[in-house]
């Protein structure tokens, strides 16, 4: 049975009035070659979460990610000293639940936004790809929901900062805002968070979940970069400034989202102290700095790299606004997922070979008391 750490909204639903218009395109001819190639890749890479993932792998709810003590914000504080072993295990469970719950809510937001792109994007090639992304995001919601329900048995409601960014994104009537809010900000941040957890967790199931989701998300980020870069080249200075302001506000909301102070509050830490502890945590500071390193080069690439945006990212990344090589990282994300599949299927094939060899050996054994040659 899955419990919820805090009360959900009434009836477990949240409705956001949509401002975008539905746009039909009668231009059924050739679209942009790169975008259509990405659409083809999206079709080729559809997969089934029930079959590709071995859900029988055990996960310890008390430590779903193999989290070291130093990675928990309360570690090294008087609050940590007051917790016994059992409560520290609960804290690990809550932090893992909080992280994956926000992944889950973000993926549902991405599913809604990609459906909005299908509805409002003016170009048919963008609608094509967004349709495949909507299916991808539905699969991610399925995966994270099942992991929380079956393996952690605890969920957290959507973080207020994430809710605000989704609300701002979905209420905006401009067709490019779901791209900017979700493909660049939320998805970019999620990719960095997924990568950090994928590369640090000692547990095979969450590592595999994150690797497979990242393989899909690499295509989504590439889609956002292509579509927005083309569109923003045609905008005037005032229109670009509006979007740059949205990026700055959105990134600060995402920074606040990463505190996890609501988890600390559930362990008796007053809100003011919880925020301070999260801000001062060496691990979370490094976590936040690394997360924005995937967003900065994408924002620069699509043409929203004014001095104000650079200053904001310098604050978010502790002065380093260079970011990572996105193309290299996305190739690496794809290779890691493929290597996991190869390793898993090779192990299953070796197991089947061993079973066949054993059966052949058993079939060739001579029963006790029977001569090898009856003649």
Secondary structure by P-SEA (a helix, b strand, c coil): ccccccccccccbbbbbbcbbbbbbcccccccaaaaaaaaaaaaacccccccccccccccccccccccccccccccccccccccaaaaaaaaaaaaaaaaaaaaaaaaaaaaaaaaaaaccccaaaaaaaaaaaaaaaaaaaaaaaaaaccccccccccaaaaaaaaaaaaccccccccccccccaaaaaaaaaaaaaaccccaaaaaaaaaaaaaaaaaaaaaaaaaaaaaaaccaaaaaaaaaaaaaaaaaaaaaacaaaaaaaacccaaaaaaaaaacaaaaaaaaaaaaaaaaaaaaaccccaaaaaaaaaaacccccccaaaaaaaaaaaaaaaaaaaaaaaaaaaaaaaaaaaaaaaaccccccccccc
